[in-house]
Amino acid sequence: MAQQQHHHHHPPQIPNSSDSDSPPSLSSSSSSSASPVGEEDRHRHGQTRPRPEYEDEQARVFRASLFHVLKLGWSEAALIAGARDAGVSPAIVGSFPRKEAALVEFFMDECLQRLIDRIDSGEDLKSLIPSEHISKLVRIRLEMQAPYIPTWPQALSVQALPANVPTSFKQRAMLVDEIWHAAGDEGSDIDWYVKRSVLGGIYSTTEIYMLTDRSPDFRDTWAFLDARVKDAFDLKKTIQEAKYLAEAVGAGMGGSLQGFVKKVFQG
């Protein structure tokens, strides 16, 4: 599925938002105290429910705000503009406890739900071998971020703030779990947490690579992704790759964005 080149970025219409004022089905990754593993079955069976803090008006504001992110960033200003578009008093933004972080997390949840829907309806995915399945799903998910690439470094910085790391890590763990389960690699004897670390690292390093990719339709990013997945499925490299990528995803969540980028490109 082709993406626009970098100089033509247009925020997409978020599915489930144009026909109704009701919020879409969202994951509960930020508000739930359950572990990511405990969340897996609920997500895989599509039994998502709205997060309690995203009620009607707030969801409408968050959704409308996404159309202002390219110009205003992941910011309170984008939320205020979104509130106006949604026909809600901008004063409501003052009641959002985490503002920028909540907006980023809303977007992450929307994307996860869209990926789940794609998995559930994806007859074309079922014939793929696990490595191809993983590459395809990571690409589908990252393509959802493509229109926001100019401001995505800011979103990553928001996610990496100490107060936001637990939710950011949980959201990414849930994403990784969805992809592994969809890929059907249950027969592997590789430890689940090693697999999660490997795929989390592949996702994060590809996400960072995408930020500097100027090739048409992110062609170089998808080649980079395919190579990383191939390496991870090469048994000779699995342990080495797992150690490196576990460090990479840890750095991506716990360290500075600049340091993570440097680590990725040195590796």
HELIX and SHEET records of a PDB file:
HELIX    1   1 PRO A   36  ARG A   44  1                                   9    
HELIX    2   2 ASP A   56  SER A   65  1                                  10    
HELIX    3   3 LEU A   66  HIS A   68  5                                   3    
HELIX    4   4 VAL A   69  LEU A   72  1                                   4    
HELIX    5   5 GLU A   76  ASP A   85  1                                  10    
HELIX    6   6 PRO A   90  SER A   95  5                                   6    
HELIX    7   7 GLU A  100  SER A  121  1                                  22    
HELIX    8   8 GLU A  123  LEU A  125  5                                   3    
HELIX    9   9 PRO A  130  GLU A  143  1                                  14    
HELIX   10  10 ALA A  146  THR A  151  5                                   6    
HELIX   11  11 TRP A  152  GLN A  159  1                                   8    
HELIX   12  12 VAL A  165  ALA A  183  1                                  19    
HELIX   13  13 TRP A  192  LEU A  211  1                                  20    
HELIX   14  14 PRO A  216  PHE A  218  5                                   3    
HELIX   15  15 ARG A  219  PHE A  233  1                                  15    
HELIX   16  16 THR A  238  GLY A  254  1                                  17    
HELIX   17  17 LEU A  257  GLN A  266  1                                  10    
END                                                                             
